[in-house]
């Protein structure tokens, strides 16, 4: 059980970094520091969008429309932080406290 929780924690960390990298890349594209005419940039951008869109879609349905401001990555990062720092450690402590090793 602890190994499963550690795997989940690693996956949450990877998702967190993917979202942060996507946010930085979107800012670089928005401020025209890099552009999507470059094949490598376009490939990375599309891959990051395909990985994160399933996470953002349900949140975008719930959140009101803020125009050009998209708060769904922030909500996903908040949920990941809650899971990583509160839920998973409490599950691990409960599992270890119940004597099931």
Beta strands, then each sheet from edge to edge (+ up, - down):
end
